[in-house]
Amino acid sequence: MKIYCLKFLLIIVSFSAFGQTKKDKDLSSIKAMCGCFEVSFNFAETFSYSKDSTYQASKNKYDKALEWVQLIDSNEDFVSMQHLLIVGDVLNPYVIKHWRQDWMYENTDSFPYVIDNTWPYKSNDTSEVTGQWTQRVFQVDDSPRYESSATWVHVDGRSFWSSTADAPLPRREITKRQDYNVTLRRNHHEILDWGWSHDQDNDKLIRELNKKDIVLAQEKGYNTYKKVENERCIAAQVFWKDNKEMWDLVRKHWNTIFSMRQNIQLKNKVEGKRLYQYLFALESDTKSEEINAIINSFLF
């Protein structure tokens, strides 16, 4: 009996150690996306299915940038990272607040994008997200963009995470295309020796409620983040130090909205301006009352 109990205890301890090691690897992989990177953005429309003879595919997009990914919060179940673009002359750089990504372990509260700036609240059963990490991606103004949940995989010396999410049109398309309204994103994040990659196989969808989606076209995206010395991103680090308190208040209010567990629907513009235009114009010492009022004005 003692031998049986000892064996059982060893099995439990082994599984516990394995689980902890797996989660540690997950966290290390997520945090490996922080730092200073030379980034390449590459997109090409690969297939089109339009029956319109005048259909014009999007032009291939190739861009490069320097980007700082700032770790702004983390614990064993949560990691938040802010992307900051550095553009302009090396001697006189200009920093642009870019997208943000939060990672949540075994998250049961989700806001999947549907259509027309609408993210309905969905409660997931714990069995659906066991061992998984939700990646929630935010716009430059910290409003929601898209999210999905999947398991980080560590096998054969590789560490990667793959999932699928519906999303609004990307900024590179939204000002040029009005013939589709949802992007079905197949995202693959992989940690590599030289940094990390964001591989995408996307569908451009025409969506109407209560109707079957129409795939208008497909595209390939491949973004690379090549690790470089942190000193090259000093401008972004200074920018974040000077502005983080204001953006902390922005995130705090959005977190309050998410915590209500209600559908989120946003207006495209208020008095002719988009949300990011209001927030980007604020001073670093702006108070929460003004910030909250601006964000609330965009909520239906």
Secondary structure by P-SEA (a helix, b strand, c coil): caaaaaaaaaaaaaaaaaaaaaaaaaaaaaaccccccbbbbbbbbccccccccccccccbbbbbbbbbbbbccccccbbbbbbbbbbccccbbbbbbcbbbbbbccccbbbbbccccbbbbbbbcccccccbbbbbbbcccccccccbbbbbbbccccccccbbbbbccccccccccccccccccbbbbbbcccbbbbbbbcccccccccccccccccbbbbbbbbbcccccaaaaaaaaaacaaaaaaaaaaaaaaaacccbbbbbcccccccaaaaaaaccccccaaaaaaaaaaacc
